[in-house]
């Protein structure tokens, strides 16, 4: 599945020190998920730096992503269809498989809700 369109433009002269900027990146991919069943794994940061609003925002974004995939597969009965599925891995000090590939939207949302921040992210060089 290759990206066929990507629009990313920002005029850096409009941002000044201390300003906040909202950037939206839209990607269009082809073939679509209905014609090309896809297994997706969400990798979610649950390190201590994610405590509070960052963790809440990440959970909201992950649930929105799950909903988008559910809708993209034309299934509104609580499942991802068309042969696709989603799994969830979270990481802090260590990575953890929180949810193996599944089609159940409620299982995915429950798993996302159960993620708590704590630990440290450690970058290891090989």
PyMOL CGO cylinders between C-alpha atoms (Angstrom):
from pymol import cmd
from pymol.cgo import CYLINDER

trace = [
    CYLINDER, 0.00, 0.00, 0.00, 1.84, 3.08, -1.20, 0.3, 1, 1, 1, 1, 1, 1,
    CYLINDER, 1.84, 3.08, -1.20, 1.10, 6.68, -0.39, 0.3, 1, 1, 1, 1, 1, 1,
    CYLINDER, 1.10, 6.68, -0.39, -0.20, 8.36, -3.50, 0.3, 1, 1, 1, 1, 1, 1,
    CYLINDER, -0.20, 8.36, -3.50, -0.78, 11.85, -2.13, 0.3, 1, 1, 1, 1, 1, 1,
    CYLINDER, -0.78, 11.85, -2.13, 0.81, 13.79, 0.68, 0.3, 1, 1, 1, 1, 1, 1,
    CYLINDER, 0.81, 13.79, 0.68, 0.23, 17.48, 1.36, 0.3, 1, 1, 1, 1, 1, 1,
    CYLINDER, 0.23, 17.48, 1.36, 2.52, 18.97, 3.99, 0.3, 1, 1, 1, 1, 1, 1,
    CYLINDER, 2.52, 18.97, 3.99, 3.07, 22.70, 3.83, 0.3, 1, 1, 1, 1, 1, 1,
    CYLINDER, 3.07, 22.70, 3.83, 3.81, 25.19, 6.58, 0.3, 1, 1, 1, 1, 1, 1,
    CYLINDER, 3.81, 25.19, 6.58, 5.11, 28.73, 6.48, 0.3, 1, 1, 1, 1, 1, 1,
    CYLINDER, 5.11, 28.73, 6.48, 7.59, 28.86, 9.34, 0.3, 1, 1, 1, 1, 1, 1,
    CYLINDER, 7.59, 28.86, 9.34, 7.56, 32.66, 9.30, 0.3, 1, 1, 1, 1, 1, 1,
    CYLINDER, 7.56, 32.66, 9.30, 4.12, 32.68, 10.96, 0.3, 1, 1, 1, 1, 1, 1,
    CYLINDER, 4.12, 32.68, 10.96, 5.45, 30.99, 14.13, 0.3, 1, 1, 1, 1, 1, 1,
    CYLINDER, 5.45, 30.99, 14.13, 7.19, 33.13, 16.72, 0.3, 1, 1, 1, 1, 1, 1,
    CYLINDER, 7.19, 33.13, 16.72, 8.97, 32.02, 19.88, 0.3, 1, 1, 1, 1, 1, 1,
    CYLINDER, 8.97, 32.02, 19.88, 6.38, 30.82, 22.40, 0.3, 1, 1, 1, 1, 1, 1,
    CYLINDER, 6.38, 30.82, 22.40, 3.57, 30.52, 19.82, 0.3, 1, 1, 1, 1, 1, 1,
    CYLINDER, 3.57, 30.52, 19.82, 1.57, 27.35, 19.41, 0.3, 1, 1, 1, 1, 1, 1,
    CYLINDER, 1.57, 27.35, 19.41, 0.76, 26.01, 15.97, 0.3, 1, 1, 1, 1, 1, 1,
    CYLINDER, 0.76, 26.01, 15.97, -1.71, 23.32, 14.98, 0.3, 1, 1, 1, 1, 1, 1,
    CYLINDER, -1.71, 23.32, 14.98, -0.55, 21.26, 12.03, 0.3, 1, 1, 1, 1, 1, 1,
    CYLINDER, -0.55, 21.26, 12.03, -2.76, 18.75, 10.26, 0.3, 1, 1, 1, 1, 1, 1,
    CYLINDER, -2.76, 18.75, 10.26, -1.19, 16.20, 7.97, 0.3, 1, 1, 1, 1, 1, 1,
    CYLINDER, -1.19, 16.20, 7.97, -3.48, 14.31, 5.59, 0.3, 1, 1, 1, 1, 1, 1,
    CYLINDER, -3.48, 14.31, 5.59, -2.34, 11.18, 3.79, 0.3, 1, 1, 1, 1, 1, 1,
    CYLINDER, -2.34, 11.18, 3.79, -4.19, 9.25, 1.12, 0.3, 1, 1, 1, 1, 1, 1,
    CYLINDER, -4.19, 9.25, 1.12, -3.18, 5.66, 0.48, 0.3, 1, 1, 1, 1, 1, 1,
    CYLINDER, -3.18, 5.66, 0.48, -4.10, 3.18, -2.21, 0.3, 1, 1, 1, 1, 1, 1,
    CYLINDER, -4.10, 3.18, -2.21, -5.31, 0.49, -2.48, 0.3, 1, 1, 1, 1, 1, 1,
    CYLINDER, -5.31, 0.49, -2.48, -7.82, 0.95, 0.28, 0.3, 1, 1, 1, 1, 1, 1,
    CYLINDER, -7.82, 0.95, 0.28, -8.15, -1.27, 3.34, 0.3, 1, 1, 1, 1, 1, 1,
    CYLINDER, -8.15, -1.27, 3.34, -11.29, -3.00, 2.01, 0.3, 1, 1, 1, 1, 1, 1,
    CYLINDER, -11.29, -3.00, 2.01, -9.52, -4.30, -1.09, 0.3, 1, 1, 1, 1, 1, 1,
    CYLINDER, -9.52, -4.30, -1.09, -6.24, -4.92, 0.72, 0.3, 1, 1, 1, 1, 1, 1,
    CYLINDER, -6.24, -4.92, 0.72, -6.77, -6.46, 4.18, 0.3, 1, 1, 1, 1, 1, 1,
    CYLINDER, -6.77, -6.46, 4.18, -4.22, -5.02, 6.56, 0.3, 1, 1, 1, 1, 1, 1,
    CYLINDER, -4.22, -5.02, 6.56, -3.04, -5.86, 10.06, 0.3, 1, 1, 1, 1, 1, 1,
    CYLINDER, -3.04, -5.86, 10.06, -2.14, -2.70, 11.96, 0.3, 1, 1, 1, 1, 1, 1,
    CYLINDER, -2.14, -2.70, 11.96, -0.25, -2.44, 15.24, 0.3, 1, 1, 1, 1, 1, 1,
    CYLINDER, -0.25, -2.44, 15.24, -0.55, 0.74, 17.27, 0.3, 1, 1, 1, 1, 1, 1,
    CYLINDER, -0.55, 0.74, 17.27, 2.65, 1.48, 19.20, 0.3, 1, 1, 1, 1, 1, 1,
    CYLINDER, 2.65, 1.48, 19.20, 1.74, 3.69, 22.16, 0.3, 1, 1, 1, 1, 1, 1,
    CYLINDER, 1.74, 3.69, 22.16, 4.13, 5.54, 24.49, 0.3, 1, 1, 1, 1, 1, 1,
    CYLINDER, 4.13, 5.54, 24.49, 3.16, 5.03, 28.13, 0.3, 1, 1, 1, 1, 1, 1,
    CYLINDER, 3.16, 5.03, 28.13, 6.35, 6.38, 29.72, 0.3, 1, 1, 1, 1, 1, 1,
    CYLINDER, 6.35, 6.38, 29.72, 6.14, 8.69, 32.71, 0.3, 1, 1, 1, 1, 1, 1,
    CYLINDER, 6.14, 8.69, 32.71, 6.38, 11.77, 30.50, 0.3, 1, 1, 1, 1, 1, 1,
    CYLINDER, 6.38, 11.77, 30.50, 2.95, 10.88, 29.10, 0.3, 1, 1, 1, 1, 1, 1,
    CYLINDER, 2.95, 10.88, 29.10, 1.17, 11.38, 32.47, 0.3, 1, 1, 1, 1, 1, 1,
    CYLINDER, 1.17, 11.38, 32.47, -1.90, 13.60, 32.51, 0.3, 1, 1, 1, 1, 1, 1,
    CYLINDER, -1.90, 13.60, 32.51, -3.12, 15.32, 29.37, 0.3, 1, 1, 1, 1, 1, 1,
    CYLINDER, -3.12, 15.32, 29.37, -0.60, 13.73, 26.98, 0.3, 1, 1, 1, 1, 1, 1,
    CYLINDER, -0.60, 13.73, 26.98, -1.81, 10.25, 27.95, 0.3, 1, 1, 1, 1, 1, 1,
    CYLINDER, -1.81, 10.25, 27.95, -5.46, 11.28, 27.69, 0.3, 1, 1, 1, 1, 1, 1,
    CYLINDER, -5.46, 11.28, 27.69, -4.85, 12.86, 24.28, 0.3, 1, 1, 1, 1, 1, 1,
    CYLINDER, -4.85, 12.86, 24.28, -3.00, 9.74, 23.07, 0.3, 1, 1, 1, 1, 1, 1,
    CYLINDER, -3.00, 9.74, 23.07, -5.88, 7.51, 24.21, 0.3, 1, 1, 1, 1, 1, 1,
    CYLINDER, -5.88, 7.51, 24.21, -8.42, 9.71, 22.45, 0.3, 1, 1, 1, 1, 1, 1,
    CYLINDER, -8.42, 9.71, 22.45, -6.33, 9.67, 19.26, 0.3, 1, 1, 1, 1, 1, 1,
    CYLINDER, -6.33, 9.67, 19.26, -5.91, 5.88, 19.40, 0.3, 1, 1, 1, 1, 1, 1,
    CYLINDER, -5.91, 5.88, 19.40, -9.66, 5.35, 19.85, 0.3, 1, 1, 1, 1, 1, 1,
    CYLINDER, -9.66, 5.35, 19.85, -10.38, 7.76, 17.00, 0.3, 1, 1, 1, 1, 1, 1,
    CYLINDER, -10.38, 7.76, 17.00, -7.98, 5.80, 14.79, 0.3, 1, 1, 1, 1, 1, 1,
    CYLINDER, -7.98, 5.80, 14.79, -9.77, 2.54, 15.67, 0.3, 1, 1, 1, 1, 1, 1,
    CYLINDER, -9.77, 2.54, 15.67, -13.11, 4.15, 14.82, 0.3, 1, 1, 1, 1, 1, 1,
    CYLINDER, -13.11, 4.15, 14.82, -11.77, 5.41, 11.48, 0.3, 1, 1, 1, 1, 1, 1,
    CYLINDER, -11.77, 5.41, 11.48, -10.58, 1.90, 10.57, 0.3, 1, 1, 1, 1, 1, 1,
    CYLINDER, -10.58, 1.90, 10.57, -13.92, 0.41, 11.67, 0.3, 1, 1, 1, 1, 1, 1,
    CYLINDER, -13.92, 0.41, 11.67, -15.77, 2.89, 9.45, 0.3, 1, 1, 1, 1, 1, 1,
    CYLINDER, -15.77, 2.89, 9.45, -13.30, 2.42, 6.58, 0.3, 1, 1, 1, 1, 1, 1,
    CYLINDER, -13.30, 2.42, 6.58, -14.12, -1.28, 6.52, 0.3, 1, 1, 1, 1, 1, 1,
    CYLINDER, -14.12, -1.28, 6.52, -17.83, -0.43, 6.34, 0.3, 1, 1, 1, 1, 1, 1,
    CYLINDER, -17.83, -0.43, 6.34, -18.63, -2.24, 9.58, 0.3, 1, 1, 1, 1, 1, 1,
    CYLINDER, -18.63, -2.24, 9.58, -20.68, -0.41, 12.17, 0.3, 1, 1, 1, 1, 1, 1,
    CYLINDER, -20.68, -0.41, 12.17, -21.43, -3.36, 14.44, 0.3, 1, 1, 1, 1, 1, 1,
    CYLINDER, -21.43, -3.36, 14.44, -18.38, -3.06, 16.67, 0.3, 1, 1, 1, 1, 1, 1,
    CYLINDER, -18.38, -3.06, 16.67, -15.94, -4.98, 14.52, 0.3, 1, 1, 1, 1, 1, 1,
    CYLINDER, -15.94, -4.98, 14.52, -13.26, -4.27, 11.98, 0.3, 1, 1, 1, 1, 1, 1,
    CYLINDER, -13.26, -4.27, 11.98, -14.06, -6.28, 8.86, 0.3, 1, 1, 1, 1, 1, 1,
    CYLINDER, -14.06, -6.28, 8.86, -12.71, -6.98, 5.38, 0.3, 1, 1, 1, 1, 1, 1,
    CYLINDER, -12.71, -6.98, 5.38, -10.00, -9.25, 6.81, 0.3, 1, 1, 1, 1, 1, 1,
    CYLINDER, -10.00, -9.25, 6.81, -8.17, -6.46, 8.66, 0.3, 1, 1, 1, 1, 1, 1,
    CYLINDER, -8.17, -6.46, 8.66, -7.30, -6.21, 12.34, 0.3, 1, 1, 1, 1, 1, 1,
    CYLINDER, -7.30, -6.21, 12.34, -5.54, -4.04, 14.90, 0.3, 1, 1, 1, 1, 1, 1,
    CYLINDER, -5.54, -4.04, 14.90, -3.16, -4.90, 17.74, 0.3, 1, 1, 1, 1, 1, 1,
    CYLINDER, -3.16, -4.90, 17.74, -1.73, -2.69, 20.48, 0.3, 1, 1, 1, 1, 1, 1,
    CYLINDER, -1.73, -2.69, 20.48, 1.80, -2.56, 21.88, 0.3, 1, 1, 1, 1, 1, 1,
    CYLINDER, 1.80, -2.56, 21.88, 2.70, -0.05, 24.58, 0.3, 1, 1, 1, 1, 1, 1,
    CYLINDER, 2.70, -0.05, 24.58, 6.16, 0.89, 25.74, 0.3, 1, 1, 1, 1, 1, 1,
    CYLINDER, 6.16, 0.89, 25.74, 7.97, 2.66, 28.55, 0.3, 1, 1, 1, 1, 1, 1,
    CYLINDER, 7.97, 2.66, 28.55, 10.95, 0.92, 30.12, 0.3, 1, 1, 1, 1, 1, 1,
    CYLINDER, 10.95, 0.92, 30.12, 9.91, -2.22, 28.22, 0.3, 1, 1, 1, 1, 1, 1,
    CYLINDER, 9.91, -2.22, 28.22, 7.51, -2.98, 25.39, 0.3, 1, 1, 1, 1, 1, 1,
    CYLINDER, 7.51, -2.98, 25.39, 4.33, -4.91, 26.16, 0.3, 1, 1, 1, 1, 1, 1,
    CYLINDER, 4.33, -4.91, 26.16, 1.85, -6.63, 23.85, 0.3, 1, 1, 1, 1, 1, 1,
    CYLINDER, 1.85, -6.63, 23.85, -1.39, -5.30, 25.32, 0.3, 1, 1, 1, 1, 1, 1,
    CYLINDER, -1.39, -5.30, 25.32, -3.73, -6.62, 22.62, 0.3, 1, 1, 1, 1, 1, 1,
    CYLINDER, -3.73, -6.62, 22.62, -2.93, -9.13, 19.91, 0.3, 1, 1, 1, 1, 1, 1,
    CYLINDER, -2.93, -9.13, 19.91, -4.42, -8.52, 16.46, 0.3, 1, 1, 1, 1, 1, 1,
    CYLINDER, -4.42, -8.52, 16.46, -8.21, -8.45, 16.85, 0.3, 1, 1, 1, 1, 1, 1,
    CYLINDER, -8.21, -8.45, 16.85, -11.28, -7.21, 15.02, 0.3, 1, 1, 1, 1, 1, 1,
    CYLINDER, -11.28, -7.21, 15.02, -13.17, -6.29, 18.21, 0.3, 1, 1, 1, 1, 1, 1,
    CYLINDER, -13.17, -6.29, 18.21, -13.50, -2.53, 18.62, 0.3, 1, 1, 1, 1, 1, 1,
    CYLINDER, -13.50, -2.53, 18.62, -14.63, -2.89, 22.24, 0.3, 1, 1, 1, 1, 1, 1,
    CYLINDER, -14.63, -2.89, 22.24, -11.56, -5.01, 23.11, 0.3, 1, 1, 1, 1, 1, 1,
    CYLINDER, -11.56, -5.01, 23.11, -9.31, -2.41, 21.50, 0.3, 1, 1, 1, 1, 1, 1,
    CYLINDER, -9.31, -2.41, 21.50, -10.98, 0.49, 23.31, 0.3, 1, 1, 1, 1, 1, 1,
    CYLINDER, -10.98, 0.49, 23.31, -10.87, -1.38, 26.65, 0.3, 1, 1, 1, 1, 1, 1,
    CYLINDER, -10.87, -1.38, 26.65, -7.17, -2.08, 26.13, 0.3, 1, 1, 1, 1, 1, 1,
    CYLINDER, -7.17, -2.08, 26.13, -6.50, 1.58, 25.33, 0.3, 1, 1, 1, 1, 1, 1,
    CYLINDER, -6.50, 1.58, 25.33, -8.40, 2.66, 28.47, 0.3, 1, 1, 1, 1, 1, 1,
    CYLINDER, -8.40, 2.66, 28.47, -6.26, 0.37, 30.65, 0.3, 1, 1, 1, 1, 1, 1,
    CYLINDER, -6.26, 0.37, 30.65, -2.94, 1.92, 29.61, 0.3, 1, 1, 1, 1, 1, 1,
    CYLINDER, -2.94, 1.92, 29.61, -1.32, 3.89, 32.44, 0.3, 1, 1, 1, 1, 1, 1,
    CYLINDER, -1.32, 3.89, 32.44, 1.74, 6.10, 32.30, 0.3, 1, 1, 1, 1, 1, 1,
    CYLINDER, 1.74, 6.10, 32.30, 4.86, 5.13, 34.22, 0.3, 1, 1, 1, 1, 1, 1,
    CYLINDER, 4.86, 5.13, 34.22, 8.43, 4.07, 33.69, 0.3, 1, 1, 1, 1, 1, 1,
    CYLINDER, 8.43, 4.07, 33.69, 11.06, 5.51, 31.44, 0.3, 1, 1, 1, 1, 1, 1,
    CYLINDER, 11.06, 5.51, 31.44, 11.72, 5.25, 27.75, 0.3, 1, 1, 1, 1, 1, 1,
    CYLINDER, 11.72, 5.25, 27.75, 15.29, 4.07, 27.26, 0.3, 1, 1, 1, 1, 1, 1,
    CYLINDER, 15.29, 4.07, 27.26, 16.98, 4.44, 23.89, 0.3, 1, 1, 1, 1, 1, 1,
    CYLINDER, 16.98, 4.44, 23.89, 19.43, 1.62, 23.37, 0.3, 1, 1, 1, 1, 1, 1,
    CYLINDER, 19.43, 1.62, 23.37, 22.14, 1.74, 20.73, 0.3, 1, 1, 1, 1, 1, 1,
    CYLINDER, 22.14, 1.74, 20.73, 23.23, -1.52, 19.12, 0.3, 1, 1, 1, 1, 1, 1,
]
cmd.load_cgo(trace, "trace")
